[in-house]
């Protein structure tokens, strides 16, 4: 049940589990490629200045994640993007 899911901000010590979760999701979707880097190194620098990286836990185990951040000025220069818009980075 969704009621059993708790949501919190991701921490650096979550990164190994987040990598497992991302790989499993990509493999299930037929979209996994070996040796492709990720952006989990430095969660503080990559997500937290202008966004968020959240994890969902069930029974103390991470079972879901979502990350978003401000799309930035470069995207706003080339696209008609609302000031309230966010850029979805991850959804596993």
Secondary structure, DSSP 8 states (H G I E B T S, - for coil): -GGG-EEEE--GGGHHHHHHHHHHHHHHTT---TT---S-TTHIIIIITTEEEEEEEETTEEEEEEEEE---HHHHHHS---TT--EEEEE-
